[in-house]
């Protein structure tokens, strides 16, 4: 899911505006030591970016078989994370300016299957 973000574009010649509120100095360069041609800083309000919703579906198929009056056996077949959604659940860093900014660090577990047997006596 990609969404358009608002941002503040800074170039090597960007200066503080004359109507900049204090303690911001009026006139000097914003980033005098900027080595790249431009830098876009995202301006999203705090608490406005969330991780994606996670929907997990698990399926179990089982059947009871009666062996005698006292003994039952129940074979099971299970599939976990059936939809195998690859939503990001955590980021390495949400601090802008770091090299790991908004890099995924955690995903839900992969789809896997399981077999089992329950014996009751």
Secondary structure, 3 states (H helix, E strand, C coil): CCCCCCEEEEECCCECCCCCCCCCCCCCECCCCCCCCEEEEECCCCCCCCCCCCCCCCEEEEEEEECCCCCEEEEEEEEECCCCCCCEEEECECCCCCCCECCEEEECCCCEEEEEEEEEC
